[in-house]
Amino acid sequence: MTELPHETAQSPEELREQVEQTRAELGETVEALAAKTDVKARAQEKAGEIREQAAAKAGVLKAKAAEAASRVQDKLPDPVKDKAAQAADLTRAKAARAGSVWEEKAPEPVRARTAQYAQVARDNRTALLAGAGVALVVWLVCRRKG
């Protein structure tokens, strides 16, 4: 906190300057105290920091997942890649047929929610593919051991 001047003003002008300086310092102190007590603003600031940290971590995780998927893809033998491609084609065809039936028979609220989840899956495709690749490698390793 600011101390009051020990000297008394020699003139009315000096007194005015001291009063103005004291007012300015008091205003700064009040602003600092108000900022500390503004819980909503401080919470929003902290939430912003956390969002930035989460976004940075998500970016790092996506990069690591993409790298892992690439390494897995490079290590797979060509016959396995061919079988996986055939299975993917067959799965796409069956999914298209199932989608047609779904569009005809499912109620609108259920279709809307499903579309929402499908969009999330499309947005996180790299992580999902990396997970599927890792699962495939684990399955192949377990199959060879057994």
Phi and psi in radians as a Rosetta constraint file:
Dihedral C 1 N 2 CA 2 C 2 CIRCULARHARMONIC -1.430 0.35
Dihedral N 2 CA 2 C 2 N 3 CIRCULARHARMONIC 2.408 0.35
Dihedral C 2 N 3 CA 3 C 3 CIRCULARHARMONIC -1.541 0.35
Dihedral N 3 CA 3 C 3 N 4 CIRCULARHARMONIC 2.625 0.35
Dihedral C 3 N 4 CA 4 C 4 CIRCULARHARMONIC -1.284 0.35
Dihedral N 4 CA 4 C 4 N 5 CIRCULARHARMONIC 2.569 0.35
Dihedral C 4 N 5 CA 5 C 5 CIRCULARHARMONIC -1.060 0.35
Dihedral N 5 CA 5 C 5 N 6 CIRCULARHARMONIC 2.467 0.35
Dihedral C 5 N 6 CA 6 C 6 CIRCULARHARMONIC -1.409 0.35
Dihedral N 6 CA 6 C 6 N 7 CIRCULARHARMONIC -0.471 0.35
Dihedral C 6 N 7 CA 7 C 7 CIRCULARHARMONIC -1.507 0.35
Dihedral N 7 CA 7 C 7 N 8 CIRCULARHARMONIC 2.574 0.35
Dihedral C 7 N 8 CA 8 C 8 CIRCULARHARMONIC -1.549 0.35
Dihedral N 8 CA 8 C 8 N 9 CIRCULARHARMONIC 2.611 0.35
Dihedral C 8 N 9 CA 9 C 9 CIRCULARHARMONIC -1.182 0.35
Dihedral N 9 CA 9 C 9 N 10 CIRCULARHARMONIC 2.450 0.35
Dihedral C 9 N 10 CA 10 C 10 CIRCULARHARMONIC -1.494 0.35
Dihedral N 10 CA 10 C 10 N 11 CIRCULARHARMONIC -0.420 0.35
Dihedral C 10 N 11 CA 11 C 11 CIRCULARHARMONIC -2.489 0.35
Dihedral N 11 CA 11 C 11 N 12 CIRCULARHARMONIC 2.842 0.35
Dihedral C 11 N 12 CA 12 C 12 CIRCULARHARMONIC -1.031 0.35
Dihedral N 12 CA 12 C 12 N 13 CIRCULARHARMONIC -0.566 0.35
Dihedral C 12 N 13 CA 13 C 13 CIRCULARHARMONIC -1.154 0.35
Dihedral N 13 CA 13 C 13 N 14 CIRCULARHARMONIC -0.752 0.35
Dihedral C 13 N 14 CA 14 C 14 CIRCULARHARMONIC -1.113 0.35
Dihedral N 14 CA 14 C 14 N 15 CIRCULARHARMONIC -0.690 0.35
Dihedral C 14 N 15 CA 15 C 15 CIRCULARHARMONIC -1.082 0.35
Dihedral N 15 CA 15 C 15 N 16 CIRCULARHARMONIC -0.766 0.35
Dihedral C 15 N 16 CA 16 C 16 CIRCULARHARMONIC -1.066 0.35
Dihedral N 16 CA 16 C 16 N 17 CIRCULARHARMONIC -0.747 0.35
Dihedral C 16 N 17 CA 17 C 17 CIRCULARHARMONIC -1.073 0.35
Dihedral N 17 CA 17 C 17 N 18 CIRCULARHARMONIC -0.749 0.35
Dihedral C 17 N 18 CA 18 C 18 CIRCULARHARMONIC -1.118 0.35
Dihedral N 18 CA 18 C 18 N 19 CIRCULARHARMONIC -0.729 0.35
Dihedral C 18 N 19 CA 19 C 19 CIRCULARHARMONIC -1.107 0.35
Dihedral N 19 CA 19 C 19 N 20 CIRCULARHARMONIC -0.777 0.35
Dihedral C 19 N 20 CA 20 C 20 CIRCULARHARMONIC -1.108 0.35
Dihedral N 20 CA 20 C 20 N 21 CIRCULARHARMONIC -0.737 0.35
Dihedral C 20 N 21 CA 21 C 21 CIRCULARHARMONIC -1.120 0.35
Dihedral N 21 CA 21 C 21 N 22 CIRCULARHARMONIC -0.755 0.35
Dihedral C 21 N 22 CA 22 C 22 CIRCULARHARMONIC -1.104 0.35
Dihedral N 22 CA 22 C 22 N 23 CIRCULARHARMONIC -0.723 0.35
Dihedral C 22 N 23 CA 23 C 23 CIRCULARHARMONIC -1.068 0.35
Dihedral N 23 CA 23 C 23 N 24 CIRCULARHARMONIC -0.778 0.35
Dihedral C 23 N 24 CA 24 C 24 CIRCULARHARMONIC -1.095 0.35
Dihedral N 24 CA 24 C 24 N 25 CIRCULARHARMONIC -0.792 0.35
Dihedral C 24 N 25 CA 25 C 25 CIRCULARHARMONIC -1.133 0.35
Dihedral N 25 CA 25 C 25 N 26 CIRCULARHARMONIC -0.692 0.35
Dihedral C 25 N 26 CA 26 C 26 CIRCULARHARMONIC -1.115 0.35
Dihedral N 26 CA 26 C 26 N 27 CIRCULARHARMONIC -0.723 0.35
Dihedral C 26 N 27 CA 27 C 27 CIRCULARHARMONIC -1.069 0.35
Dihedral N 27 CA 27 C 27 N 28 CIRCULARHARMONIC -0.744 0.35
Dihedral C 27 N 28 CA 28 C 28 CIRCULARHARMONIC -1.105 0.35
Dihedral N 28 CA 28 C 28 N 29 CIRCULARHARMONIC -0.707 0.35
Dihedral C 28 N 29 CA 29 C 29 CIRCULARHARMONIC -1.127 0.35
Dihedral N 29 CA 29 C 29 N 30 CIRCULARHARMONIC -0.757 0.35
Dihedral C 29 N 30 CA 30 C 30 CIRCULARHARMONIC -1.109 0.35
Dihedral N 30 CA 30 C 30 N 31 CIRCULARHARMONIC -0.729 0.35
Dihedral C 30 N 31 CA 31 C 31 CIRCULARHARMONIC -1.098 0.35
Dihedral N 31 CA 31 C 31 N 32 CIRCULARHARMONIC -0.726 0.35
Dihedral C 31 N 32 CA 32 C 32 CIRCULARHARMONIC -1.125 0.35
Dihedral N 32 CA 32 C 32 N 33 CIRCULARHARMONIC -0.742 0.35
Dihedral C 32 N 33 CA 33 C 33 CIRCULARHARMONIC -1.157 0.35
Dihedral N 33 CA 33 C 33 N 34 CIRCULARHARMONIC -0.690 0.35
Dihedral C 33 N 34 CA 34 C 34 CIRCULARHARMONIC -1.116 0.35
Dihedral N 34 CA 34 C 34 N 35 CIRCULARHARMONIC -0.708 0.35
Dihedral C 34 N 35 CA 35 C 35 CIRCULARHARMONIC -1.116 0.35
Dihedral N 35 CA 35 C 35 N 36 CIRCULARHARMONIC -0.673 0.35
Dihedral C 35 N 36 CA 36 C 36 CIRCULARHARMONIC -1.195 0.35
Dihedral N 36 CA 36 C 36 N 37 CIRCULARHARMONIC -0.527 0.35
Dihedral C 36 N 37 CA 37 C 37 CIRCULARHARMONIC -1.598 0.35
Dihedral N 37 CA 37 C 37 N 38 CIRCULARHARMONIC -0.084 0.35
Dihedral C 37 N 38 CA 38 C 38 CIRCULARHARMONIC -1.431 0.35
Dihedral N 38 CA 38 C 38 N 39 CIRCULARHARMONIC 1.461 0.35
Dihedral C 38 N 39 CA 39 C 39 CIRCULARHARMONIC -1.091 0.35
Dihedral N 39 CA 39 C 39 N 40 CIRCULARHARMONIC -0.716 0.35
Dihedral C 39 N 40 CA 40 C 40 CIRCULARHARMONIC -1.078 0.35
Dihedral N 40 CA 40 C 40 N 41 CIRCULARHARMONIC -0.810 0.35
Dihedral C 40 N 41 CA 41 C 41 CIRCULARHARMONIC -1.131 0.35
Dihedral N 41 CA 41 C 41 N 42 CIRCULARHARMONIC -0.716 0.35
Dihedral C 41 N 42 CA 42 C 42 CIRCULARHARMONIC -1.163 0.35
Dihedral N 42 CA 42 C 42 N 43 CIRCULARHARMONIC -0.673 0.35
Dihedral C 42 N 43 CA 43 C 43 CIRCULARHARMONIC -1.145 0.35
Dihedral N 43 CA 43 C 43 N 44 CIRCULARHARMONIC -0.723 0.35
Dihedral C 43 N 44 CA 44 C 44 CIRCULARHARMONIC -1.126 0.35
Dihedral N 44 CA 44 C 44 N 45 CIRCULARHARMONIC -0.685 0.35
Dihedral C 44 N 45 CA 45 C 45 CIRCULARHARMONIC -1.105 0.35
Dihedral N 45 CA 45 C 45 N 46 CIRCULARHARMONIC -0.783 0.35
Dihedral C 45 N 46 CA 46 C 46 CIRCULARHARMONIC -1.146 0.35
Dihedral N 46 CA 46 C 46 N 47 CIRCULARHARMONIC -0.697 0.35
Dihedral C 46 N 47 CA 47 C 47 CIRCULARHARMONIC -1.098 0.35
Dihedral N 47 CA 47 C 47 N 48 CIRCULARHARMONIC -0.686 0.35
Dihedral C 47 N 48 CA 48 C 48 CIRCULARHARMONIC -1.090 0.35
Dihedral N 48 CA 48 C 48 N 49 CIRCULARHARMONIC -0.742 0.35
Dihedral C 48 N 49 CA 49 C 49 CIRCULARHARMONIC -1.091 0.35
Dihedral N 49 CA 49 C 49 N 50 CIRCULARHARMONIC -0.750 0.35
Dihedral C 49 N 50 CA 50 C 50 CIRCULARHARMONIC -1.136 0.35
Dihedral N 50 CA 50 C 50 N 51 CIRCULARHARMONIC -0.709 0.35
Dihedral C 50 N 51 CA 51 C 51 CIRCULARHARMONIC -1.063 0.35
Dihedral N 51 CA 51 C 51 N 52 CIRCULARHARMONIC -0.753 0.35
Dihedral C 51 N 52 CA 52 C 52 CIRCULARHARMONIC -1.091 0.35
Dihedral N 52 CA 52 C 52 N 53 CIRCULARHARMONIC -0.743 0.35
Dihedral C 52 N 53 CA 53 C 53 CIRCULARHARMONIC -1.127 0.35
Dihedral N 53 CA 53 C 53 N 54 CIRCULARHARMONIC -0.741 0.35
Dihedral C 53 N 54 CA 54 C 54 CIRCULARHARMONIC -1.123 0.35
Dihedral N 54 CA 54 C 54 N 55 CIRCULARHARMONIC -0.708 0.35
Dihedral C 54 N 55 CA 55 C 55 CIRCULARHARMONIC -1.117 0.35
Dihedral N 55 CA 55 C 55 N 56 CIRCULARHARMONIC -0.701 0.35
Dihedral C 55 N 56 CA 56 C 56 CIRCULARHARMONIC -1.131 0.35
Dihedral N 56 CA 56 C 56 N 57 CIRCULARHARMONIC -0.759 0.35
Dihedral C 56 N 57 CA 57 C 57 CIRCULARHARMONIC -1.144 0.35
Dihedral N 57 CA 57 C 57 N 58 CIRCULARHARMONIC -0.685 0.35
Dihedral C 57 N 58 CA 58 C 58 CIRCULARHARMONIC -1.099 0.35
Dihedral N 58 CA 58 C 58 N 59 CIRCULARHARMONIC -0.691 0.35
Dihedral C 58 N 59 CA 59 C 59 CIRCULARHARMONIC -1.094 0.35
Dihedral N 59 CA 59 C 59 N 60 CIRCULARHARMONIC -0.732 0.35
Dihedral C 59 N 60 CA 60 C 60 CIRCULARHARMONIC -1.122 0.35
Dihedral N 60 CA 60 C 60 N 61 CIRCULARHARMONIC -0.766 0.35
Dihedral C 60 N 61 CA 61 C 61 CIRCULARHARMONIC -1.126 0.35
Dihedral N 61 CA 61 C 61 N 62 CIRCULARHARMONIC -0.696 0.35
Dihedral C 61 N 62 CA 62 C 62 CIRCULARHARMONIC -1.101 0.35
Dihedral N 62 CA 62 C 62 N 63 CIRCULARHARMONIC -0.736 0.35
Dihedral C 62 N 63 CA 63 C 63 CIRCULARHARMONIC -1.106 0.35
Dihedral N 63 CA 63 C 63 N 64 CIRCULARHARMONIC -0.748 0.35
Dihedral C 63 N 64 CA 64 C 64 CIRCULARHARMONIC -1.125 0.35
Dihedral N 64 CA 64 C 64 N 65 CIRCULARHARMONIC -0.704 0.35
Dihedral C 64 N 65 CA 65 C 65 CIRCULARHARMONIC -1.127 0.35
Dihedral N 65 CA 65 C 65 N 66 CIRCULARHARMONIC -0.735 0.35
Dihedral C 65 N 66 CA 66 C 66 CIRCULARHARMONIC -1.110 0.35
Dihedral N 66 CA 66 C 66 N 67 CIRCULARHARMONIC -0.711 0.35
Dihedral C 66 N 67 CA 67 C 67 CIRCULARHARMONIC -1.125 0.35
Dihedral N 67 CA 67 C 67 N 68 CIRCULARHARMONIC -0.758 0.35
Dihedral C 67 N 68 CA 68 C 68 CIRCULARHARMONIC -1.115 0.35
Dihedral N 68 CA 68 C 68 N 69 CIRCULARHARMONIC -0.729 0.35
Dihedral C 68 N 69 CA 69 C 69 CIRCULARHARMONIC -1.091 0.35
Dihedral N 69 CA 69 C 69 N 70 CIRCULARHARMONIC -0.697 0.35
Dihedral C 69 N 70 CA 70 C 70 CIRCULARHARMONIC -1.127 0.35
Dihedral N 70 CA 70 C 70 N 71 CIRCULARHARMONIC -0.760 0.35
Dihedral C 70 N 71 CA 71 C 71 CIRCULARHARMONIC -1.107 0.35
Dihedral N 71 CA 71 C 71 N 72 CIRCULARHARMONIC -0.733 0.35
Dihedral C 71 N 72 CA 72 C 72 CIRCULARHARMONIC -1.102 0.35
Dihedral N 72 CA 72 C 72 N 73 CIRCULARHARMONIC -0.781 0.35
Dihedral C 72 N 73 CA 73 C 73 CIRCULARHARMONIC -1.044 0.35
Dihedral N 73 CA 73 C 73 N 74 CIRCULARHARMONIC -0.729 0.35
Dihedral C 73 N 74 CA 74 C 74 CIRCULARHARMONIC -1.149 0.35
Dihedral N 74 CA 74 C 74 N 75 CIRCULARHARMONIC -0.553 0.35
Dihedral C 74 N 75 CA 75 C 75 CIRCULARHARMONIC -1.505 0.35
Dihedral N 75 CA 75 C 75 N 76 CIRCULARHARMONIC -0.263 0.35
Dihedral C 75 N 76 CA 76 C 76 CIRCULARHARMONIC -1.245 0.35
Dihedral N 76 CA 76 C 76 N 77 CIRCULARHARMONIC 2.391 0.35
Dihedral C 76 N 77 CA 77 C 77 CIRCULARHARMONIC -1.223 0.35
Dihedral N 77 CA 77 C 77 N 78 CIRCULARHARMONIC 2.705 0.35
Dihedral C 77 N 78 CA 78 C 78 CIRCULARHARMONIC -1.025 0.35
Dihedral N 78 CA 78 C 78 N 79 CIRCULARHARMONIC -0.708 0.35
Dihedral C 78 N 79 CA 79 C 79 CIRCULARHARMONIC -1.058 0.35
Dihedral N 79 CA 79 C 79 N 80 CIRCULARHARMONIC -0.629 0.35
Dihedral C 79 N 80 CA 80 C 80 CIRCULARHARMONIC -1.190 0.35
Dihedral N 80 CA 80 C 80 N 81 CIRCULARHARMONIC -0.730 0.35
Dihedral C 80 N 81 CA 81 C 81 CIRCULARHARMONIC -1.076 0.35
Dihedral N 81 CA 81 C 81 N 82 CIRCULARHARMONIC -0.722 0.35
Dihedral C 81 N 82 CA 82 C 82 CIRCULARHARMONIC -1.100 0.35
Dihedral N 82 CA 82 C 82 N 83 CIRCULARHARMONIC -0.793 0.35
Dihedral C 82 N 83 CA 83 C 83 CIRCULARHARMONIC -1.107 0.35
Dihedral N 83 CA 83 C 83 N 84 CIRCULARHARMONIC -0.686 0.35
Dihedral C 83 N 84 CA 84 C 84 CIRCULARHARMONIC -1.124 0.35
Dihedral N 84 CA 84 C 84 N 85 CIRCULARHARMONIC -0.697 0.35
Dihedral C 84 N 85 CA 85 C 85 CIRCULARHARMONIC -1.127 0.35
Dihedral N 85 CA 85 C 85 N 86 CIRCULARHARMONIC -0.735 0.35
Dihedral C 85 N 86 CA 86 C 86 CIRCULARHARMONIC -1.107 0.35
Dihedral N 86 CA 86 C 86 N 87 CIRCULARHARMONIC -0.755 0.35
Dihedral C 86 N 87 CA 87 C 87 CIRCULARHARMONIC -1.110 0.35
Dihedral N 87 CA 87 C 87 N 88 CIRCULARHARMONIC -0.675 0.35
Dihedral C 87 N 88 CA 88 C 88 CIRCULARHARMONIC -1.133 0.35
Dihedral N 88 CA 88 C 88 N 89 CIRCULARHARMONIC -0.733 0.35
Dihedral C 88 N 89 CA 89 C 89 CIRCULARHARMONIC -1.087 0.35
Dihedral N 89 CA 89 C 89 N 90 CIRCULARHARMONIC -0.796 0.35
Dihedral C 89 N 90 CA 90 C 90 CIRCULARHARMONIC -1.093 0.35
Dihedral N 90 CA 90 C 90 N 91 CIRCULARHARMONIC -0.722 0.35
Dihedral C 90 N 91 CA 91 C 91 CIRCULARHARMONIC -1.118 0.35
Dihedral N 91 CA 91 C 91 N 92 CIRCULARHARMONIC -0.729 0.35
Dihedral C 91 N 92 CA 92 C 92 CIRCULARHARMONIC -1.070 0.35
Dihedral N 92 CA 92 C 92 N 93 CIRCULARHARMONIC -0.746 0.35
Dihedral C 92 N 93 CA 93 C 93 CIRCULARHARMONIC -1.107 0.35
Dihedral N 93 CA 93 C 93 N 94 CIRCULARHARMONIC -0.794 0.35
Dihedral C 93 N 94 CA 94 C 94 CIRCULARHARMONIC -1.158 0.35
Dihedral N 94 CA 94 C 94 N 95 CIRCULARHARMONIC -0.652 0.35
Dihedral C 94 N 95 CA 95 C 95 CIRCULARHARMONIC -1.130 0.35
Dihedral N 95 CA 95 C 95 N 96 CIRCULARHARMONIC -0.671 0.35
Dihedral C 95 N 96 CA 96 C 96 CIRCULARHARMONIC -1.105 0.35
Dihedral N 96 CA 96 C 96 N 97 CIRCULARHARMONIC -0.751 0.35
Dihedral C 96 N 97 CA 97 C 97 CIRCULARHARMONIC -1.127 0.35
Dihedral N 97 CA 97 C 97 N 98 CIRCULARHARMONIC -0.755 0.35
Dihedral C 97 N 98 CA 98 C 98 CIRCULARHARMONIC -1.131 0.35
Dihedral N 98 CA 98 C 98 N 99 CIRCULARHARMONIC -0.623 0.35
Dihedral C 98 N 99 CA 99 C 99 CIRCULARHARMONIC -1.103 0.35
Dihedral N 99 CA 99 C 99 N 100 CIRCULARHARMONIC -0.660 0.35
Dihedral C 99 N 100 CA 100 C 100 CIRCULARHARMONIC -1.113 0.35
Dihedral N 100 CA 100 C 100 N 101 CIRCULARHARMONIC -0.795 0.35
Dihedral C 100 N 101 CA 101 C 101 CIRCULARHARMONIC -1.111 0.35
Dihedral N 101 CA 101 C 101 N 102 CIRCULARHARMONIC -0.725 0.35
Dihedral C 101 N 102 CA 102 C 102 CIRCULARHARMONIC -1.039 0.35
Dihedral N 102 CA 102 C 102 N 103 CIRCULARHARMONIC -0.827 0.35
Dihedral C 102 N 103 CA 103 C 103 CIRCULARHARMONIC -1.030 0.35
Dihedral N 103 CA 103 C 103 N 104 CIRCULARHARMONIC -0.612 0.35
Dihedral C 103 N 104 CA 104 C 104 CIRCULARHARMONIC -1.339 0.35
Dihedral N 104 CA 104 C 104 N 105 CIRCULARHARMONIC -0.611 0.35
Dihedral C 104 N 105 CA 105 C 105 CIRCULARHARMONIC -1.939 0.35
Dihedral N 105 CA 105 C 105 N 106 CIRCULARHARMONIC -0.387 0.35
Dihedral C 105 N 106 CA 106 C 106 CIRCULARHARMONIC -1.401 0.35
Dihedral N 106 CA 106 C 106 N 107 CIRCULARHARMONIC 2.491 0.35
Dihedral C 106 N 107 CA 107 C 107 CIRCULARHARMONIC -1.165 0.35
Dihedral N 107 CA 107 C 107 N 108 CIRCULARHARMONIC 2.675 0.35
Dihedral C 107 N 108 CA 108 C 108 CIRCULARHARMONIC -1.000 0.35
Dihedral N 108 CA 108 C 108 N 109 CIRCULARHARMONIC -0.811 0.35
Dihedral C 108 N 109 CA 109 C 109 CIRCULARHARMONIC -1.054 0.35
Dihedral N 109 CA 109 C 109 N 110 CIRCULARHARMONIC -0.643 0.35
Dihedral C 109 N 110 CA 110 C 110 CIRCULARHARMONIC -1.202 0.35
Dihedral N 110 CA 110 C 110 N 111 CIRCULARHARMONIC -0.714 0.35
Dihedral C 110 N 111 CA 111 C 111 CIRCULARHARMONIC -1.122 0.35
Dihedral N 111 CA 111 C 111 N 112 CIRCULARHARMONIC -0.692 0.35
Dihedral C 111 N 112 CA 112 C 112 CIRCULARHARMONIC -1.109 0.35
Dihedral N 112 CA 112 C 112 N 113 CIRCULARHARMONIC -0.792 0.35
Dihedral C 112 N 113 CA 113 C 113 CIRCULARHARMONIC -1.124 0.35
Dihedral N 113 CA 113 C 113 N 114 CIRCULARHARMONIC -0.711 0.35
Dihedral C 113 N 114 CA 114 C 114 CIRCULARHARMONIC -1.127 0.35
Dihedral N 114 CA 114 C 114 N 115 CIRCULARHARMONIC -0.699 0.35
Dihedral C 114 N 115 CA 115 C 115 CIRCULARHARMONIC -1.090 0.35
Dihedral N 115 CA 115 C 115 N 116 CIRCULARHARMONIC -0.643 0.35
Dihedral C 115 N 116 CA 116 C 116 CIRCULARHARMONIC -1.094 0.35
Dihedral N 116 CA 116 C 116 N 117 CIRCULARHARMONIC -0.813 0.35
Dihedral C 116 N 117 CA 117 C 117 CIRCULARHARMONIC -1.151 0.35
Dihedral N 117 CA 117 C 117 N 118 CIRCULARHARMONIC -0.639 0.35
Dihedral C 117 N 118 CA 118 C 118 CIRCULARHARMONIC -1.115 0.35
Dihedral N 118 CA 118 C 118 N 119 CIRCULARHARMONIC -0.661 0.35
Dihedral C 118 N 119 CA 119 C 119 CIRCULARHARMONIC -1.136 0.35
Dihedral N 119 CA 119 C 119 N 120 CIRCULARHARMONIC -0.705 0.35
Dihedral C 119 N 120 CA 120 C 120 CIRCULARHARMONIC -1.076 0.35
Dihedral N 120 CA 120 C 120 N 121 CIRCULARHARMONIC -0.732 0.35
Dihedral C 120 N 121 CA 121 C 121 CIRCULARHARMONIC -1.113 0.35
Dihedral N 121 CA 121 C 121 N 122 CIRCULARHARMONIC -0.708 0.35
Dihedral C 121 N 122 CA 122 C 122 CIRCULARHARMONIC -1.147 0.35
Dihedral N 122 CA 122 C 122 N 123 CIRCULARHARMONIC -0.669 0.35
Dihedral C 122 N 123 CA 123 C 123 CIRCULARHARMONIC -1.156 0.35
Dihedral N 123 CA 123 C 123 N 124 CIRCULARHARMONIC -0.483 0.35
Dihedral C 123 N 124 CA 124 C 124 CIRCULARHARMONIC -1.953 0.35
Dihedral N 124 CA 124 C 124 N 125 CIRCULARHARMONIC 0.589 0.35
Dihedral C 124 N 125 CA 125 C 125 CIRCULARHARMONIC -1.021 0.35
Dihedral N 125 CA 125 C 125 N 126 CIRCULARHARMONIC -0.749 0.35
Dihedral C 125 N 126 CA 126 C 126 CIRCULARHARMONIC -1.054 0.35
Dihedral N 126 CA 126 C 126 N 127 CIRCULARHARMONIC -0.814 0.35
Dihedral C 126 N 127 CA 127 C 127 CIRCULARHARMONIC -1.123 0.35
Dihedral N 127 CA 127 C 127 N 128 CIRCULARHARMONIC -0.703 0.35
Dihedral C 127 N 128 CA 128 C 128 CIRCULARHARMONIC -1.142 0.35
Dihedral N 128 CA 128 C 128 N 129 CIRCULARHARMONIC -0.754 0.35
Dihedral C 128 N 129 CA 129 C 129 CIRCULARHARMONIC -1.147 0.35
Dihedral N 129 CA 129 C 129 N 130 CIRCULARHARMONIC -0.682 0.35
Dihedral C 129 N 130 CA 130 C 130 CIRCULARHARMONIC -1.096 0.35
Dihedral N 130 CA 130 C 130 N 131 CIRCULARHARMONIC -0.752 0.35
Dihedral C 130 N 131 CA 131 C 131 CIRCULARHARMONIC -1.097 0.35
Dihedral N 131 CA 131 C 131 N 132 CIRCULARHARMONIC -0.733 0.35
Dihedral C 131 N 132 CA 132 C 132 CIRCULARHARMONIC -1.128 0.35
Dihedral N 132 CA 132 C 132 N 133 CIRCULARHARMONIC -0.694 0.35
Dihedral C 132 N 133 CA 133 C 133 CIRCULARHARMONIC -1.115 0.35
Dihedral N 133 CA 133 C 133 N 134 CIRCULARHARMONIC -0.753 0.35
Dihedral C 133 N 134 CA 134 C 134 CIRCULARHARMONIC -1.110 0.35
Dihedral N 134 CA 134 C 134 N 135 CIRCULARHARMONIC -0.748 0.35
Dihedral C 134 N 135 CA 135 C 135 CIRCULARHARMONIC -1.070 0.35
Dihedral N 135 CA 135 C 135 N 136 CIRCULARHARMONIC -0.703 0.35
Dihedral C 135 N 136 CA 136 C 136 CIRCULARHARMONIC -1.115 0.35
Dihedral N 136 CA 136 C 136 N 137 CIRCULARHARMONIC -0.767 0.35
Dihedral C 136 N 137 CA 137 C 137 CIRCULARHARMONIC -1.113 0.35
Dihedral N 137 CA 137 C 137 N 138 CIRCULARHARMONIC -0.759 0.35
Dihedral C 137 N 138 CA 138 C 138 CIRCULARHARMONIC -1.064 0.35
Dihedral N 138 CA 138 C 138 N 139 CIRCULARHARMONIC -0.759 0.35
Dihedral C 138 N 139 CA 139 C 139 CIRCULARHARMONIC -1.084 0.35
Dihedral N 139 CA 139 C 139 N 140 CIRCULARHARMONIC -0.780 0.35
Dihedral C 139 N 140 CA 140 C 140 CIRCULARHARMONIC -1.100 0.35
Dihedral N 140 CA 140 C 140 N 141 CIRCULARHARMONIC -0.739 0.35
Dihedral C 140 N 141 CA 141 C 141 CIRCULARHARMONIC -1.113 0.35
Dihedral N 141 CA 141 C 141 N 142 CIRCULARHARMONIC -0.775 0.35
Dihedral C 141 N 142 CA 142 C 142 CIRCULARHARMONIC -1.123 0.35
Dihedral N 142 CA 142 C 142 N 143 CIRCULARHARMONIC -0.654 0.35
Dihedral C 142 N 143 CA 143 C 143 CIRCULARHARMONIC -1.175 0.35
Dihedral N 143 CA 143 C 143 N 144 CIRCULARHARMONIC -0.688 0.35
Dihedral C 143 N 144 CA 144 C 144 CIRCULARHARMONIC -1.209 0.35
Dihedral N 144 CA 144 C 144 N 145 CIRCULARHARMONIC -0.618 0.35
Dihedral C 144 N 145 CA 145 C 145 CIRCULARHARMONIC -1.233 0.35
Dihedral N 145 CA 145 C 145 N 146 CIRCULARHARMONIC -0.591 0.35
